[in-house]
Amino acid sequence: MLAAVLAQAGAAPPKIAITETAAFDAASVPAFTGDYADVYAHLQKQRAADLAQLQRWVRQPSISAQDKGIDAMAELLRGDLQKLGFRDTALVPTSGHPGVYGYYDAGAEHTLVVYMMYDVQPIEPTGWKVDAFDGALVDDPKLGKVLMARGATNQKGPQRAFLNALDAVIQVRGKPPVNLIVLAEGEEELGSPHYPEVVAKYEAQLRKADGVFFPMNTQDRDGEASMFLGVKGILYLELEAKGNAKTGGPQKSEVHGSLAAKLDSPSWRLVQALATLTTPDGEIAVPGYRDAIRAPNVEEQRLFNGLVAKRAGDTQKQLDAFAAARWKNGRNDRDASAAELFDTTLNIDGLVAGYTGEGVKTILPHRAVAKVDSRLVPDQTPDEAVALIRKQLDAKGFDDIEIRKLSGYPPAQTSVEAPLTRAAIGTYRKHGFTPPVAPRIGGSAPYYVFTQTLGLPMIAGGLGHGSGAHAPNEYMVIEPLKGSKIAGLVQTEQFYVDLLYSLADALKQPKQ
């Protein structure tokens, strides 16, 4: 139990005990030695056409939250898989947006699953330098030529780059070194509520696979590459206060603001209810919320030690990237990094009540809503977290606050000793990178359907740099400046070629 190693006094931040002194070093993994010069040359020749494929993908809107372009993007992906030679493809109906399935039979002994997401975030009303769906190439004086569009880095750009690499392998060598199953979803940005339905439809076939891969850009602005082996889980809630017979306030519609003299306010009630969930300085105040969390194991601690050693000295760079002055409540860099990997969160994503437009409109709203997320670590579960929040609100007299669970799933992780992990590290090393390896990241993705439901190892990786996911001016570097360590599109695709063959070699090893 992490509770045994967390020392929390009042509002003090929790202390996560790291007792191991040894550190994992990716340099201990031999570099991959495969050479596919004929495929690399083909990619160089196809550079313009491959860039056009990325632009084609980002020009197709696929905003899951607004159901904008979703069906068209799903069909686009399915069509691309068919053109690549996936003879068995399907749009997979779910209770929400459709999944996309494709199977490439290479006649191989082993099978790799490729996880993809084809949905993107909504577009911000201001801040974009170009139209978010133009797929424009923009000259960045510090980076080079970038593709600026929604989905450029999250995740359409790297995913289509992987398919470009796969196409080159097929065109030059006739077939990939493994059978491939692409299993894509259109609801990742919604918390993947229906992706388990897609997995369930193909569960028997998926259980025969050997591992799972997720293509993504992993280089930062300085060109340094990194790896992670897992993700946090997530719980996403809506909390609502509204006028009712018990707590008062208008019940049918907003009323004149002057009536606050004699009517209760659902808005204030929601704010007061939310305030019971944390201390005044933002630390979680829900009793027992961390009790289920297990302490970092030996492997995780060694990965952590290697990670912080690699990051030593770049605290200010990290803070500058967030336009922030310090870590939460004055944590030092090591404690902040430990919290990011091993601690849970409770975060307000948004608050909506009454009038929020320009100018003046004095009203007393009849309802107020907060969107809240919690990032979960082993061994927290979404349902237990919801129950603890409910219990706290009830205990503080807020049993009228409605809780709606919109999504939730547990964390997931693969060992650094897994053959797939070592194959990926070896590929990075072939390309001149010795990446720091994190046991997990602070973000969430539905890896659990593979690692827990199916018992498959899963890794993510790829060269390339992009930023601005969930923000204006999202981009992926296509042509880096001369002398930059950032991979351009062609090198990114060449990395995926190497990785595909390296993973194929790893799949020949016995399952862990």
Phi, psi and omega in degrees: 000129178294336179304331182287340182245002175265122177255109183237117180245109181063238182265008182295143179295149180294146180254124181259123185279123172245104187261342178287144177252339179289154181230141176283138179233118181298342178295346178285349180263126181297148178290144176293142186246003180298147180225123184231060187301326180294322178288319178301317181296321178298319179297321179297317179294327185269011188307311182296318180294322179293320176298320179299327178294318176299316181297320178300320180292313185287341177283345176268109177301147176204063183273106186294323183295334182247004183051045182254109177077009185298308183298321180295320180291322178298318180291325177299314179297314180299317179298321179295321178296320178297319180295330180283346179112009173286104186282338180245105180227159180198147161274127188255108179296142173225183175287353177230232180284152184288152169269170176231131182239142172210141179233125175252114180269103179267004183068021183270165180282333187239157186229133177248131174270136176246113176278135175222156171234133181250004179264162180226172179281159173299161181270134177291142184292335180222164172105345181281136176280334180226167173297133188296341181243019176280337184065041186282147170267128185235136176276118177254120185297339182258346185238325186119210180273126183237150169272115183252114183188157171294129182091358183303318178247341185233089352232018188296319182302301181295327180293317179290328175299321177297317179293327174300316179297317178298318179300318180297318178300315182294317182296321185271320188249359173093327180192160176284165183283352178221160168291150183231137170241116172266127179228100187252155177232159178245024183222020181300320181288353175258002183096014175054046185295334185243006179298325176304332177293323178293315180297319183298324182297327184245021187303316183299317180290320182295325181295341178274351180285170185250343181180174186227141179229143179234111180288137176198159174282132183232010178265145177269186184296337178271359180089001179285133180262152178217164178230154171221152188250000181191183183221157170283157171279183181212148168232127180236125187233156161246132174249131184230134170246139178211159180300135178206174185295329183282312187258355178082188181092158179296143186252340186252326182197169176296155178229176182298139183299335180295339182285358174296345177292334184226003176237146177287159183246115173301330181295311178297323181296319179295317180299317180293323178295316179299324182294341178282349184273343177224165171284169180303335179261016171089005177279145184298130182244010179283116182304133176078005187295331180259001188299326184279347187291129176274152178291154176302132179280181186298314180298316180297321179293321178293321175297318179298315180299319178293324181293311183291331176295320179292326184272355185306130176092355182251023180304312183296324179297319179295315180297319180298325180297332179261002185053046182241155184264335183199167173281163187307126178052033174076016177304146172283173187298318182295315180292323178295319179294320178296319179296319180300323184271322194243354183250160178270174180222165171213108193232137173270117179276328182190153177231132180227126176197134171062215185268128179231013180276189181288157174075205189243133171208107186270108179224163171245107184294152178266352177207153177218139185230138172239139172258129189229137173234154176226127177270127189254143178239164178303132005246041176288152173231150181302317184294321178294322179295317177300315182299321180292321177294317177301316181297319180294315179298317179297317182296331180268009176087018182246045180289349177277347179289122180279140175243126175240118177277116181267329176196164178178139174202161185278169175289169180208154184198150176239147183288149175292342179272353180297141180306322179297319179298313182293327176296318180294316178300317179299326178290317174303317183293324176301325183271011173091015181241138172243089193284143165295143185241116179266143177297329176198172172250170180284342180277180186230149174202158188278048180298333187302331181296336177266310186286324182261306183296316185255347178071032182255143172290146181220133177227157175238152178177174179146151171276179183107151178232136173209164179203175179087012175304134181070017185216167175297154174062036173303140184211164169223134180289130178254314177233100181290161175297152178301132181090353179287148175275351179291135178284134170281182184301316183295314179295323176301316180293321178297322176300316180296325175299310179300316183296321180300316179287324178295317177296322178300317177297320182293326182291343178286345180279155180300145179296147179287000000 
